[in-house]
Amino acid sequence: MRDISFFVSLLKLLDETAEVLGLEHLTEADRIVLQMLWLAAEQKRNNAFKMSYQKLHNLLGYVGPSISRAQFYKTVQSLEEAGSISRIKGSRSAQYVFN
C-alpha cells in the first residue's frame, strides 16, 4: 500500500510541476523526446547541444519506443513554444539550448 501511495504522490508532483513549467500538454512520446534532449544537453558543458531525429533514434536504439520523425519535430516545436528550449544558430539549425 505504501509503494502505491508514494507512486501516486510522485504522479501528482509531476503533474503540478508540468503545469508550472507550461508542459502539462506533453504526451508520453513528448516526454521521451524531452528526456533525450536533456541527456544530450547534460553531455555538453555549455548546455548547448545538437539533436536530430537520427541522433534521437540512435540514442533510443531498438529497445526504446517508436518515435516518428514527425513526432520528434512536433515535440521540439512544442518545447520551443513553451519556452523550454531555444534554437541557436538559425531557424533551420539542429542546435538547441535549455532556457
Secondary structure, DSSP 4 states (H G I P E B T S, - for coil): -HHHHHHHHHHHHHHHHHHHHT-TT--HHHHHHHHHHHHHHHTSTTSEEE--HHHHHHHHTTTSPP--HHHHHHHHHHHHHTTSEEEESSTT--EEEE-
